[in-house]
Amino acid sequence: MQMLTPDAMRGRVAAVNSIFVGSSNEIGSFESGLAARLMGLITSVVFGGTMTLLIVASTAKLAPKLRNLNLKLY
């Protein structure tokens, strides 16, 4: 995405991207630990995998244009 950003805004986009990437790892770790504590380890892993597959399937159904998205820059 940063290659498609105008030069004048590239630094801002990189900064926001870095904040989201850094915080998403921390939030994901917290959420995984909380789910494992509340549901049990095996149940939370199975639940997380099932939810991931359901989200991918629903996104594929609701946004079919994403499957044909071409981001090649050459």
N, C-alpha and C positions, 0 to 999 in steps of 0.2 A: 504494500500500500504506500510505502514511503516513496517509491519510485514514481508513483502517479501524482504525488503531492506537488503543488507549485513550489519553486525554490524559495520564495519569500516565507512560506509557512512550514518548510521542512523541519526546522528546529523545534517548533511548537508541537508538531505532530509526533516527532521522536520523543519529546519529553512526556507527553500524555501517554503515548504507547508504553514507555518505560514504567510509568507509574501504575498503569493497569496490569502489566505483566508481573511486576514485582508484588503488587498487592494480591493478585489473583492466586499466586502460589501460597501466600500466607493464609488467605481466607479458605482456600481449598484444603489445606492441611488441618485447619481448625474444624472445618465441616466434617472431614473424614474421621477425625478423632472423636468428635461429638457423636456422630452416627454410630461408630463402633462401640462407644461407651453405652449409648442408649439401646441399641438394637442387638449388640453382640457382633463379634468380628465377622463370622461367616455370613450372617444375615445381611449385614451392611454391605459386604462385598457383592453379594448376589443382587441385592436391591440396587446398588449403584450401577452395576453392569446392565441390569434390566432397564433401568431408567435411561441410561445412555442409548441403548438400542431403540427404545421407544421415541426418544427425542430425535434421533437420526431418521427414523422411519417417518415421523410426522413432519419433519422439515422437508424431507424428500417429496412428500405428498403435497404439502402446502406451498412449497416454493420450487417447482420443477425447473425453473430457469437457472437455479444454482448449479445443477448438474452439468449444464452446458456452458458455464462461465469460463471464459478464456482470458487469463491474465498474462499471457506471454507478451514480452516487450520487444521481441525481435521481429 
